């Protein structure tokens, strides 16, 4: 595969630069709402809390830098206010950082992944969202609910647990990393979205041929716009991590 840029990125201590032992510790902690010395002076009195996530010693069950960058973007940009009370689905949630941050911002969230990763994902949701209402218990306009559900891309999407076919926002981090599964991912995105849905995908730029194939699959269906680096969180920003917005054209009708 054709490689991408080799820059290590911004000032923050990226997890990809850690040793194996340091990266795959059983628990990893993040300050919410992702405030940093760059944007918050030391004299500023700001309430923060920790999000503590369990991990396992496999690449699919660790927190990747793209998840940190997307979570920080949610907290830093107007999107953090816009998703309050909205229906949000995270695809390929892994440890669940992005979805948990969306919940804490007031969204009604479904975090999803494949069967093998559900026990860890559910444990992290329960640990960081104690007493949270389940997604299906939320009504329109209510804020702050979260559920962790199994979702195999392209298989059980169209009638996902009776939640309805579309969401207001779909989020995903580092789910664009291998040549396999893009058709199934596109099928799920189409089934879960309509012309009002905003899809934000963040990924670390690694392989040009992988990225090229992904966009080849999705651009016949979606308008794709890259979020400018200036809109990223100023501390959790690096040229090697990119965030894209995908939207269906207004005339598009999702399949049933």
NORTADA-V201887 format. One record per run of one state. SS is the DSSP state (alpha for helix, beta for strand, coil for the rest). FROM is the first residue (numbers start at 0). LEN is the number of residues. If there is no record, write none. Layout:
ss=[SS/SS]
from=[FROM/FROM]
len=[LEN/LEN]
This chain:
ss=[coil/beta/coil/alpha/coil/alpha/coil/beta/coil/beta/coil/alpha/coil/alpha/coil/alpha/coil/beta/coil/alpha/coil/beta/coil/alpha/coil/beta/coil/alpha/coil/beta/coil/alpha/coil/beta/coil/alpha/coil/beta/coil/beta/alpha/coil/beta/coil/alpha/coil/beta/coil]
from=[0/2/3/14/17/19/23/26/32/48/54/58/61/64/76/78/82/86/91/96/104/107/113/114/128/132/133/134/137/144/150/159/162/168/173/181/192/197/204/206/207/218/221/226/228/231/240/248]
len=[2/1/11/3/2/4/3/6/16/6/4/3/3/12/2/4/4/5/5/8/3/6/1/14/4/1/1/3/7/6/9/3/6/5/8/11/5/7/2/1/11/3/5/2/3/9/8/8]
